[in-house]
Amino acid sequence: MFLFGAAAIGIIALHLATNGTLGFHTDELYYLDAGGHPALGYVDFPPVVPLLARLETGLLGVSPWALRVLPSLLGGFLVVLSGLYVRRLGGSLRLQGIALLSAIAAPFLLGTNWVFQTVTFDQVTWMVALYWFLCLVIDRRPKYWIYLGITLGIGLEVKYTIVGLIVGVAIAVLLTPSLRVDLRTRYPWLAAAISLLIWTPNLIWQVVEGFPSLTYIANHGGGGGGPVTYLIQFGVYFFFLIPLWLAGMVSLFRGRLRAIGIACAVPLVLFLFFGKSYYAAGTIPIAVAQGLMAISRIQRPRLRSGLQIAVVTATVLEFATFFFLVVPVTPPDRIHATRLDTINEVFADSVGWNDIANQVTTIYDDLPASERSSTVIISAYYGVPGALEVYEKPSDRPTAISPQLSDWYWLPDHLTAADALMIDYQPSDVAWMCTSPTLIGHLTVPYGVAGLEQGASVTFCQLKAPIPEIWAKLRNFS
């Protein structure tokens, strides 16, 4: 246990030491804003993560570092779980240590668990679910069906991408005779009922609102860049350990753990065409664990030791190669100079939101008093309203709204405005709703960082109709 504890403490300490280097990320502002509007569902994610954001900042205060404490702790848990896979497979302490080391160095874990996003919580539910599925395949105890059902149900309240894993598990059960037999018992069906029961509140919200998440998914379908981009990203971020992962996948399909291999392969293939490369990253650690087990079964001691040394070497190289690219150790004023803003979009969108909020407020305050009293801020993207909510005092904060995703639902009651400052809209974009729209400025992200709002246009608009009448046409669920 000392080895597991040291690994967890090490990665948690690393995250806690670096989490405050950059400011809030765009999506973090969105989750904070969503947490301030409690609901059973949101357009692009279920309710658990925004509620956790509200709970965490309520306890620790509103700051980037405080918000990122929970992802940091979960990052340590995921490293431990990677080692537990090997232990569950019967691997030696040495192999468990190598698995822990590979998880510490993995860019898809190291680069996501410093920032508060749905990705971290999604990885937790994927990896825990796969652990229970592994236990089920090995031990066949009915309780593991229940644990699996609970975990998948929680996963449906965290991020919808876990549907890919659910499909994978379902296909694995149908194609595996020893598991298919269990369908004649009550336990798989009880597990499915538990999952559905946990998901029911969000499902009811979807039905009532007309399934907005399906609209979002349809609009978002091409967001991953296609199969070629998927494979390139997967190969780049997992370059050094691809042979080990391949060995693990082959070993899974060739042995008694074929069901695990199917459960891992199905979402990888699904998201190849309908998602992003990191969506199924939660399947990688269990394949790596099986790859280590495959090496341990090599009969020639010298070859076996040599391959284990090669894995450790590859892990160290992976950590050294990606550390500065995925861990926020570079200060904001060096992000652009080191080109990290073009390499890591998360870095780029975690700089300057306090400046953006101040600029928007200044532009608003510079309006004539007669116009200012009747002007609302409409931002094409959710970052600006979130930034104003966090960085501006309530007494100084202008009313800011956005028609993007869940922000569209948060139009204040009885909002009256004759004019609008349109952020990220060109005059030609809003001519249908504005009388003589005029470009009055641009926003600037500090240090030249290529963030989302770098150069964003600010257009002054005299509204042709009340905002509630035009709001439906502005809606952007993508």
LOBAKOL-501806 format. One record per residue (C-alpha): residue in three letters; y, x, z. Coordinates in steps of 0.001 Angstrom, whole numbers, padded with zeros to 6 digits, always signed. Last residue first. Layout:
BEGIN
AlaYXZ;...
This chain:
BEGIN
Ser+023663-023302-030779;Phe+024426-026756-029370;Asn+028047-026845-030528;Arg+029943-030108-029953;Leu+033388-030186-031579;Lys+032695-033487-033398;Ala+031679-035190-030154;Trp+034854-034048-028424;Ile+037260-035583-030943;Glu+037789-038956-029236;Pro+037539-037574-025699;Ile+040258-035026-026632;Pro+042894-037604-027506;Ala+043876-037612-031192;Lys+046015-035566-033575;Leu+046274-032698-031097;Gln+049102-030228-031426;Cys+047186-026962-031601;Phe+048112-023423-030686;Thr+045541-020942-031972;Val+044232-017940-030077;Ser+042026-015626-032128;Ala+039365-013474-030518;Gly+039989-009788-031214;Gln+037299-008632-028779;Glu+036016-011842-027156;Leu+032283-011126-027477;Gly+032574-007491-026508;Ala+033033-004547-028849;Val+034548-002336-026155;Gly+037934-000922-027183;Tyr+038612+000230-023614;Pro+039673-003277-022598;Val+038590-006474-024435;Thr+041591-007828-026314;Leu+042477-011442-027026;His+044450-012411-030124;Gly+047730-014185-030643;Ile+049777-017200-031726;Leu+047881-018573-034714;Thr+049498-021945-035449;Pro+047869-025326-036060;Ser+050212-027627-038062;Thr+048951-030930-036591;Cys+045522-030380-035148;Met+042112-032102-035369;Trp+041132-031521-039012;Ala+043164-028287-039129;Val+040862-026875-036452;Asp+038885-024227-038304;Ser+041776-023407-040662;Pro+043943-022452-037689;Gln+041256-019941-036580;Tyr+039257-020831-033489;Asp+038040-018288-030951;Ile+040240-019781-028223;Met+042088-023012-029092;Leu+045135-023490-026864;Ala+045482-027240-026833;Asp+048227-029860-027042;Ala+048730-033546-026214;Ala+046411-033545-023241;Thr+044799-036209-021078;Leu+041495-035684-019306;His+040376-038920-017612;Asp+037102-037408-016507;Pro+036700-033689-017039;Leu+034517-032608-019991;Trp+031496-030968-018394;Tyr+028875-032184-020839;Trp+030051-029837-023598;Asp+029755-026941-021172;Ser+025982-027409-021459;Leu+025907-025923-024971;Gln+029303-025036-026455;Pro+032073-027651-026420;Ser+034201-025544-024072;Ile+036720-026479-021422;Ala+039641-024831-019636;Thr+042170-026535-017382;Pro+044701-023900-016394;Arg+043992-021878-013256;Asp+046959-020935-011086;Ser+046206-023177-008097;Pro+042459-022664-008459;Lys+042954-018888-008348;Glu+041720-017128-011469;Tyr+038768-014733-011690;Val+035640-016856-011318;Glu+036586-020195-012895;Leu+038747-018467-015512;Ala+035787-016299-016468;Gly+033471-019294-016781;Pro+035963-021191-018942;Val+036256-018074-021170;Gly+032552-017294-021420;Tyr+031427-020723-022645;Tyr+032294-020109-026279;Ala+034542-022019-028690;Ser+037196-022196-025986;Ile+039462-025208-025492;Ile+042398-024637-023166;Val+044416-027721-022217;Thr+048121-028286-022768;Ser+050253-031194-021506;Ser+052071-029445-018663;Arg+052326-026263-020705;Glu+054196-027939-023549;Ser+057277-029024-021571;Ala+057119-025835-019502;Pro+057418-023732-022627;Leu+054266-021645-023158;Asp+054256-018221-021552;Asp+052019-019450-018713;Tyr+049250-020317-021182;Ile+049399-016929-022852;Thr+049361-015291-019417;Thr+046370-017382-018286;Val+044426-016416-021399;Gln+045286-012753-020897;Asn+044324-012834-017215;Ala+040951-014447-017945;Ile+040266-011904-020690;Asp+041172-009057-018339;Asn+038772-010408-015688;Trp+036141-010698-018408;Gly+036590-007043-019296;Val+033134-005576-019712;Ser+029712-007195-019350;Asp+029476-008412-022962;Ala+029236-004888-024363;Phe+026618-003829-021812;Val+024405-006817-022646;Glu+024832-006086-026358;Asn+023194-002697-025973;Ile+023436-000370-028953;Thr+026873-001255-030344;Asp+028509-001346-026904;Leu+026637+001840-026002;Arg+028662+003699-028583;Thr+029341+006516-026077;Ala+033110+006077-026463;His+032680+002308-026327;Ile+030863+002243-022980;Arg+032921+005070-021460;Asp+035729+002983-019902;Pro+033131+000544-018533;Pro+031289+003200-016502;Thr+027878+004455-017754;Val+025109+003904-015196;Pro+024208+000438-016413;Val+020464+000953-017137;Val+019277+000114-020666;Leu+020484+002877-022984;Phe+021011+005493-020272;Phe+017377+005201-019183;Phe+015836+004701-022613;Thr+014750+008176-023642;Ala+014126+009620-020179;Phe+012049+006622-019100;Glu+010041+006635-022315;Leu+009468+010379-022070;Val+008201+009975-018502;Thr+005866+007209-019608;Ala+004590+009238-022542;Thr+003805+012122-020191;Val+001979+009802-017784;Val-000018+008349-020674;Ala-000831+011819-022003;Ile-002035+012902-018564;Gln-004368+009910-018552;Leu-005545+010833-022040;Gly-006290+014410-020982;Ser-008176+013273-017903;Arg-010455+011050-019998;Leu-010924+013721-022661;Arg-011899+016314-020034;Pro-014183+013892-018217;Arg-016134+012790-021333;Gln-017567+009354-020516;Ile-014498+007268-021362;Arg-014487+004286-019001;Ser-011208+005255-017340;Ile-009463+005112-020727;Ala-010479+001468-021144;Met-009213+000699-017649;Leu-005836+002194-018545;Gly-005721-000014-021631;Gln-006603-003008-019443;Ala-003553-002300-017318;Val-001412-001886-020430;Ala-002611-005293-021635;Ile-001675-006796-018254;Pro+001743-005144-018413;Ile+002519-006398-021960;Thr+002105-010155-021535;Gly+005468-010617-019785;Ala+007156-009219-022880;Ala+006473-012537-024638;Tyr+010128-013541-025104;Tyr+011289-009935-025534;Ser+010852-009773-029316;Lys+012780-012945-030018;Gly+011617-016336-031180;Phe+010025-018557-033786;Phe+008142-016351-036248;Leu+007021-013400-034143;Phe+007435-015721-031175;Leu+004225-017518-032072;Val+002299-014299-032721;Leu+003180-012739-029365;Pro+002635-016136-027724;Val-000965-016266-029079;Ala-001897-012646-028386;Cys-001546-012697-024597;Ala-003621-015835-023935;Ile-006148-014635-026512;Gly-006510-011252-024817;Ile-006867-012905-021418;Ala-009642-015123-022798;Arg-011394-012042-024187;Leu-011737-010657-020674;Arg-015523-010285-020863;Gly-015147-007556-023446;Arg-014112-006866-027029;Phe-010929-008923-027065;Leu-009541-007343-023903;Ser-010482-003855-025056;Val-008606-004330-028321;Met-005526-005526-026433;Gly-005729-002639-023971;Ala-006146-000010-026665;Leu-003173-001500-028490;Trp-001076-001318-025309;Leu-002088+002300-024742;Pro-001271+003230-028340;Ile+002089+001374-028071;Leu+003072+003347-024971;Phe+005722+005661-026405;Phe+007298+003134-028764;Phe+007693+000148-026492;Tyr+011393-000465-026986;Val+011376+000737-030590;Gly+008144-000962-031662;Phe+009059-004350-030223;Gln+012514-004112-031731;Ile+011118-003201-035145;Leu+008431-005882-034964;Tyr+010906-008638-034089;Thr+013421-007470-036691;Val+010703-007689-039356;Pro+009411-011047-038099;Gly+012778-012814-038245;Gly+016221-012121-036782;Gly+015554-013651-033381;Gly+018244-016292-033687;Gly+016504-018095-036530;Gly+015187-020878-034328;His+018349-021283-032277;Asn+019564-024409-034057;Ala+016132-026027-033735;Ile+015839-024820-030131;Tyr+019277-026251-029310;Thr+018437-029618-030841;Leu+015162-029626-028910;Ser+017135-028804-025766;Pro+019309-031868-026329;Phe+016291-034164-025826;Gly+018123-037514-026013;Glu+020037-037216-022740;Val+017815-039654-020810;Val+014621-038156-022223;Gln+015676-034580-021474;Trp+016741-035515-017944;Ile+013357-037168-017351;Leu+011647-033994-018564;Asn+013729-031923-016156;Pro+012637-034059-013219;Thr+009014-034153-014497;Trp+008432-030384-014729;Ile+006858-030118-011280;Leu+004724-033203-011973;Leu+003667-031856-015363;Ser+002515-028583-013853;Ile+000668-030432-011065;Ala-001021-032711-013603;Ala-002148-029715-015681;Ala-003618-028055-012583;Leu-005398-031295-011656;Trp-006758-031453-015182;Pro-008051-027884-014940;Tyr-009587-028688-011520;Arg-011257-032029-012142;Thr-014432-030684-013696;Arg-015741-031189-017223;Leu-012921-028973-018483;Asp-014526-026213-016427;Val-017172-025828-019135;Arg-014435-024673-021489;Leu-013861-021711-019198;Ser-017366-020270-019634;Pro-017369-021238-023322;Thr-014088-019448-024150;Leu-012338-020807-027253;Leu-010946-023931-025587;Val-009777-021993-022525;Ala-008080-019323-024646;Ile-006353-021993-026731;Ala-004945-023602-023572;Val-003897-020242-022132;Gly-002034-019304-025325;Val-000342-022705-025567;Ile+000784-022367-021952;Leu+001995-018836-022696;Gly+004179-020054-025567;Val+005397-022961-023430;Ile+006710-020247-021117;Thr+009643-020002-023529;Tyr+011113-023123-021924;Lys+012722-021206-019095;Val+012813-021707-015326;Glu+011695-025305-014697;Leu+008793-024887-017120;Gly+007895-021688-015254;Ile+007645-023638-012006;Gly+005032-025824-013686;Leu+003243-022751-015047;Thr+003078-021279-011547;Ile+001795-024474-009932;Gly-000862-024946-012606;Leu-002062-021359-012299;Tyr-002338-021601-008522;Ile-004334-024816-008935;Trp-006663-023305-011535;Tyr-007033-020294-009267;Lys-008308-022533-006483;Pro-011328-023451-008608;Arg-012875-019981-008220;Arg-014086-018530-011514;Asp-013917-014963-010134;Ile-013074-012820-013172;Val-011589-015379-015574;Leu-009839-017218-012753;Cys-008410-014023-011262;Leu-007076-013073-014698;Phe-005552-016521-015062;Trp-003918-016105-011664;Tyr-002467-012755-012739;Leu-001381-014214-016068;Ala+000558-016917-014241;Val+002214-014308-012023;Met+003211-012286-015095;Trp+004636-015240-016996;Thr+006431-016720-013958;Val+008032-013387-013067;Gln+009008-012616-016656;Asp+010800-015966-016866;Phe+012732-015200-013691;Thr+013881-011902-015176;Val+014748-013403-018573;Thr+016736-016330-017147;Gln+019626-013959-016580;Phe+021175-012162-013636;Val+021468-008528-014733;Trp+019649-005470-013352;Asn+016216-006868-014182;Thr+016598-006818-017953;Gly+016773-003168-018973;Leu+014189-001795-016560;Leu+011687-004538-017366;Phe+011740-004453-021194;Pro+012585-000745-020999;Ala+009289+000054-019204;Ala+009798+003143-017015;Ile+009083+001510-013647;Ala+006232-000458-015215;Ser+004624+002706-016594;Leu+004881+004372-013179;Leu+003240+001434-011442;Ala+000429+001454-014003;Ile-000038+005195-013491;Gly-000257+004659-009735;Gln-002834+001909-010163;Leu-004841+004246-012357;Arg-004803+006906-009650;Leu-005736+004329-007003;Ser-008810+003488-009043;Gly-009141+000450-011285;Gly-011217-002593-010352;Leu-009549-005084-012709;Arg-007746-006639-009752;Arg-006403-003184-008803;Val-005191-002646-012361;Tyr-003376-005982-012399;Leu-002012-005191-008937;Gly-000174-002182-010363;Ser+001776-004360-012785;Leu+002397-006800-009932;Val+004086-004052-007932;Val+006460-003312-010811;Leu+007146-007039-011175;Phe+007991-007299-007465;Gly+010486-004454-007705;Gly+012249-006209-010567;Leu+012202-009372-008470;Leu+014269-007594-005841;Ser+016748-006422-008467;Pro+016911-009890-010035;Leu+017793-011257-006567;Val+020516-008699-005852;Arg+022244-009266-009192;Leu+024602-012029-008040;Ala+025822-009830-005198;Trp+026573-006898-007500;Pro+028419-009014-010061;Ser+030558-010647-007363;Val+030787-014138-005895;Gly+029737-014058-002258;Leu+026423-013255-000585;Leu+025151-016621+000672;Gly+026940-019008-001676;Thr+026578-016430-004446;Glu+022803-016559-004022;Leu+022535-020333-003737;Arg+024738-021016-006764;Ala+022883-018482-008873;Leu+019558-019906-007687;Leu+020707-023367-008752;Pro+021670-022008-012165;Val+018166-020449-012484;Val+016182-023525-011423;Pro+017766-026190-013656;Pro+015999-025857-017039;Phe+017554-023838-019895;Asp+019456-024266-023164;Val+020964-027742-022912;Tyr+020895-028079-019150;Gly+018592-029976-016831;Leu+018202-031797-013548;Ala+021885-031270-012860;Pro+024198-029355-010544;His+027606-028579-012096;Gly+028759-025577-010045;Gly+025432-023918-010797;Ala+026236-024352-014486;Asp+029479-022422-013991;Leu+027613-019631-012243;Tyr+024970-019665-014965;Tyr+027687-019480-017652;Leu+029504-016614-015954;Glu+026164-014811-015792;Asp+025702-015496-019501;Thr+028920-013699-020394;His+027978-010687-018255;Phe+029913-010122-015051;Gly+031379-006692-014544;Leu+029783-003301-014996;Thr+028926-000579-012492;Gly+027961-003035-009760;Asn+024258-003137-010502;Thr+023865+000664-010454;Ala+022852+001484-006864;Leu+021146-001874-006322;His+019102-001356-009468;Leu+017938+002125-008521;Ala+017180+001046-004960;Ile+015037-001826-006253;Ile+013165+000565-008558;Gly+012412+003002-005740;Ile+011639+000370-003126;Ala+009044-001215-005412;Ala+007381+002082-006297;Ala+007366+003258-002672;Gly+005861-000029-001521;Phe+003102+000120-004111;Leu+002192+003704-003192;Phe+002332+002946+000527;Met+000000+000000+000000;
